[in-house]
Amino acid sequence: MAKYDNGAGDHAFVFFTQDGKALIKGFDHESEASPYAREEYAVWPGMYDGLPSDLLDLLKDDAVEHEDVTFCFWSTDGKTWETGTALFPAGVDDGSAWLLSMVQMNAVEFIEWGKSYYEDGFDLLGVAGVIDSFNVVDK
């Protein structure tokens, strides 16, 4: 299991099982798909429809925040991705495109993004901290 948390209320969890399955659950706190944005607080209908019970069990831990979800993808064969039956109206963004782009950055890309996003707060971690976290050699 891995977790990406940007410190601003958004996160993504990624699980890999020993039998080759994978699960990605994410939460964009500004998305209209958020349970907090709905008139009656609830996970968007169909979000977890079809999710195999063994993968759903991974989300039951309190630390995973099962109800804080705006997108969910899973793979049972290690080759193809599936989603539930959730249908979003035009203009409703689940946040998956921008949030998952964060976990695909290399150290240099993250440094540029971090300086822009965190501004002065970036200095708390700094370039050396990012390089150390990515465990790469600065060339």
GIGIVEN-V75565 format. One record per run of one state. SS is the DSSP state (2 for helix, 1 for strand, 0 for the rest). FROM is the first residue (numbers start at 1). TO is the last residue. If there is no record, write none. Layout:
# GIGIVEN-V75565
SS;FROM;TO  SS;FROM;TO
This chain:
# GIGIVEN-V75565
0;1;1  1;2;5  0;6;10  1;11;16  0;17;21  1;22;27  0;28;34  2;35;37  0;38;52  2;53;58  0;59;61  2;62;64  0;65;70  1;71;75  0;76;81  1;82;82  0;83;95  2;96;102  0;103;106  2;107;124  0;125;125  2;126;134  0;135;139
